[in-house]
Amino acid sequence: MLYTPGIHSYLDKVHAEMGRLAGLKDLSLAQRRLRADQYAELVREPYPELLSVRDTFITAAGREIFVRIYQPQPAETPQACLIYFHGGSFVAGSPQGHDFITASLACHTGAQVISVHYRRAPENPYPAALEDGYEALKWVSQESQALGIDPNKIAVAGDSAGGNIAAACALLARDQAGPEIQQQILVYPCLDADLGTESYLNNKNDAFLTKEAMRFALDSYLENQIDRDDGYALPMRAKHHQGLPPALILVAEHDPLRDDGIRYHQKLLQSGVHSVLQRGPGLIHGYLRARRFCPVVEDQFQQMCTEIRHTLRIGQAPIPW
């Protein structure tokens, strides 16, 4: 596979430090979750001095939702906010596991980032994750003054399975008349259950995601009903896409999910929704963790942050990190 320079160095580090677990294809649920946590440890760094990070919980009906809040300092006026949903194939991943990504976003956009630990499948299948995501969106809107957030500058964001939840939250907020969302940022998102797209067929051995792994993920999330016609579960299948907030969609050339992002971008444009598509040449699924290894990843990341800053009208200077 012809990856862009730097990706091979990142993969070499993954395999050197994670050993056999890095290359396993047929993983148990516990192994999937352990591997997701170990990926995070490979890129963990101390926070910069101007970034405040704290953990708290959102109280919802019969449960608490863990969130990690990243706040760039100092903030003289209410800040924009990205509500972020981590990836992990609906069954793994956590705010702790995506810490480097979410801290990087807070530093380079100047927005608060609120990273949400939604309930995971298969113990909690759809719609549990979406319910938690929408609950977090409502909480941020309702508590915006206490959180130091501008309620007119709220966006939803997520990668992979988290991109699904972000897109579904945008659909749900539209259909429930709020809260208002200014932008949806979908990073190599899973938006459909069509495993026969060109990107699935041509990228069967992506370093971090395979067709069979996605089948397991979708079966776990949708309880073996991947043929369901539910736009909140599979945003590609929503009855219509008019009236959604502007989108920023990132895809990777060698990702099985590439065509999900491209097709959704096209659907949004056809529906009159402003959408920006960033194509990651030579990149793989999960590439945001490779910022320190790959100039192309760093360029894609900075382009994303610039677009977010523009859409959310963020004037606060980025924190170098």
Residue pairs with C-beta under 8 A, 6 or more apart in sequence:
1 205
1 254
2 282
3 11
3 254
3 282
3 283
3 284
4 281
4 282
4 283
4 294
4 296
5 294
5 295
5 296
6 290
6 293
6 294
6 295
6 296
6 297
7 282
7 283
7 284
7 287
7 290
7 293
7 294
7 297
9 293
9 294
10 289
10 290
10 293
10 294
11 207
13 42
13 293
14 22
14 39
14 42
14 207
15 22
15 23
17 42
18 35
18 38
18 39
18 42
21 31
21 34
21 35
21 38
22 35
24 31
24 35
25 210
25 212
25 213
27 35
29 91
29 92
29 122
32 88
32 89
32 91
32 92
33 88
33 91
33 92
35 92
36 88
36 92
36 93
36 94
36 97
37 94
37 96
37 97
39 97
39 286
39 289
40 96
40 97
40 98
40 99
40 100
40 289
42 289
43 100
43 289
43 290
43 291
43 292
44 99
44 100
45 100
47 53
47 103
48 107
48 319
48 320
48 321
50 72
50 73
50 74
50 107
50 319
51 70
51 71
51 72
51 73
51 103
51 106
51 107
51 319
51 321
52 70
52 71
52 72
52 73
53 68
53 69
53 70
53 71
53 103
54 68
54 69
54 71
55 66
55 67
55 68
55 69
56 66
56 67
56 69
57 64
57 65
57 66
57 67
58 64
58 65
58 67
58 135
58 136
58 139
60 131
60 132
60 135
63 119
63 132
65 116
65 117
65 118
65 132
65 135
65 136
66 95
66 116
66 117
67 95
67 114
67 115
67 116
67 117
67 136
68 95
68 96
68 99
68 102
68 114
68 115
68 117
69 112
69 113
69 114
69 115
69 147
70 102
70 103
70 105
70 106
70 112
70 113
70 114
70 115
71 79
71 106
71 112
71 148
72 79
72 106
72 107
72 110
72 111
72 112
72 316
72 319
75 148
75 316
77 150
78 144
78 145
78 148
78 149
78 150
78 153
79 110
79 111
79 112
79 148
79 149
79 150
79 153
79 314
79 316
80 109
80 110
80 111
80 112
80 149
80 150
80 153
80 154
80 155
80 312
80 313
80 314
81 111
81 112
81 113
81 114
81 140
81 144
81 147
81 149
81 150
81 153
81 154
81 155
82 105
82 106
82 109
82 111
82 112
82 113
82 114
82 155
82 156
82 157
82 185
82 308
83 114
83 116
83 133
83 136
83 137
83 140
83 154
83 155
83 156
83 157
83 166
83 169
84 98
84 102
84 105
84 113
84 114
84 115
84 116
84 157
84 158
84 162
85 116
85 118
85 129
85 133
85 156
85 157
85 158
85 161
85 162
85 163
85 165
85 166
85 169
86 93
86 94
86 95
86 97
86 98
86 102
86 115
86 116
86 117
86 158
86 159
86 162
87 93
87 98
87 158
87 159
87 160
87 161
87 162
87 163
87 187
87 286
88 94
88 97
88 120
88 160
88 161
88 162
89 160
89 161
89 190
89 209
89 213
89 214
89 216
89 217
89 220
90 120
90 121
90 129
90 161
90 164
90 217
90 218
90 220
90 221
91 120
91 121
91 122
91 216
91 217
91 220
91 221
92 120
93 120
93 161
93 162
94 117
95 102
95 115
95 116
95 117
98 115
98 159
99 115
100 289
100 291
101 159
101 288
101 289
102 113
102 115
103 113
103 321
104 288
104 291
104 301
104 321
105 111
105 113
105 157
105 305
105 308
106 112
106 113
106 319
107 318
107 319
107 320
107 321
108 301
108 302
108 305
108 318
108 319
108 321
109 305
109 308
109 309
109 312
109 314
109 318
110 309
110 314
110 315
110 316
110 317
110 318
110 319
111 153
111 155
111 308
111 312
111 314
112 147
112 148
112 149
114 136
114 140
116 132
116 133
116 136
118 128
118 129
118 130
118 132
118 133
118 136
118 165
119 128
119 129
119 131
119 132
120 129
121 128
121 129
121 217
121 220
121 221
122 220
122 221
122 223
125 220
125 221
125 222
125 223
126 221
126 222
126 223
126 230
126 233
127 232
127 233
129 161
129 165
129 221
130 165
130 168
130 169
130 172
130 232
130 233
133 156
133 165
133 166
133 168
133 169
134 169
134 172
134 173
134 176
137 154
137 156
137 169
137 173
137 179
137 181
138 179
140 147
140 149
140 154
140 179
141 151
141 154
141 178
141 179
141 180
144 150
144 151
144 154
151 179
151 180
152 180
152 182
153 182
153 312
153 313
153 314
154 179
154 180
154 181
154 182
155 181
155 182
155 183
155 184
155 185
155 245
155 308
155 311
155 312
156 166
156 169
156 170
156 181
156 183
156 184
156 185
157 166
157 184
157 185
157 186
157 187
158 164
158 165
158 166
158 185
158 186
158 187
158 189
159 187
159 188
159 189
159 286
159 288
160 187
160 188
160 189
160 190
160 209
160 257
160 285
160 286
161 190
161 217
161 221
162 187
162 189
163 186
163 187
163 188
163 189
163 190
163 191
163 261
164 189
164 190
164 191
164 234
164 235
166 184
166 185
166 186
166 189
167 184
167 186
167 189
167 191
167 235
167 264
168 231
168 232
168 233
168 235
169 181
169 184
170 181
170 184
170 244
170 245
171 231
171 232
171 235
171 238
171 241
171 244
172 232
173 179
173 180
173 181
174 243
174 244
181 245
182 245
182 246
182 311
182 312
183 245
183 246
183 247
183 248
183 308
183 311
183 312
184 244
184 245
184 246
184 247
184 248
185 247
185 248
185 250
185 304
185 308
186 247
186 248
186 249
186 250
186 261
186 264
187 250
187 288
187 304
188 250
188 251
188 252
188 255
188 257
188 258
188 261
188 285
188 286
188 287
189 249
189 257
189 260
189 261
189 264
190 214
190 217
190 218
190 257
190 260
191 234
191 235
191 236
191 260
191 261
191 263
191 264
192 234
192 235
192 236
192 237
192 260
192 263
193 218
193 222
193 226
193 227
193 234
194 200
194 236
195 211
195 214
195 215
197 259
197 260
197 263
198 259
199 255
199 256
199 257
199 258
199 259
199 260
200 211
200 214
200 256
200 259
203 254
203 255
203 256
203 258
204 210
204 211
204 256
206 254
206 255
206 256
206 284
206 285
207 284
207 285
208 284
208 285
208 286
209 255
209 256
209 257
209 285
209 286
210 256
211 256
214 256
214 257
215 226
218 226
219 226
221 233
222 228
222 233
222 234
228 234
229 237
230 237
231 237
231 238
231 239
232 238
235 264
236 260
236 263
236 264
236 267
240 271
241 267
241 268
241 270
241 271
241 273
242 271
242 272
242 273
243 273
244 268
244 271
244 273
245 273
246 273
246 274
246 275
246 276
246 311
247 264
247 265
247 268
247 273
247 274
247 275
247 276
248 275
248 276
248 278
248 304
248 307
248 308
248 311
249 261
249 262
249 264
249 265
249 275
249 276
249 277
249 278
250 261
250 278
250 280
250 300
250 304
251 257
251 258
251 261
251 262
251 277
251 278
251 279
251 280
252 258
252 280
252 283
252 284
252 285
252 287
253 279
253 280
253 281
253 282
253 283
254 282
254 283
254 284
254 285
255 283
255 284
255 285
256 285
257 285
261 277
262 277
265 275
265 277
268 274
268 275
269 275
276 307
278 300
278 303
278 304
278 307
280 287
280 296
280 297
280 300
281 296
282 296
283 294
283 296
283 297
283 300
287 294
287 297
287 300
288 297
288 301
290 297
291 297
291 298
291 301
305 318
308 314
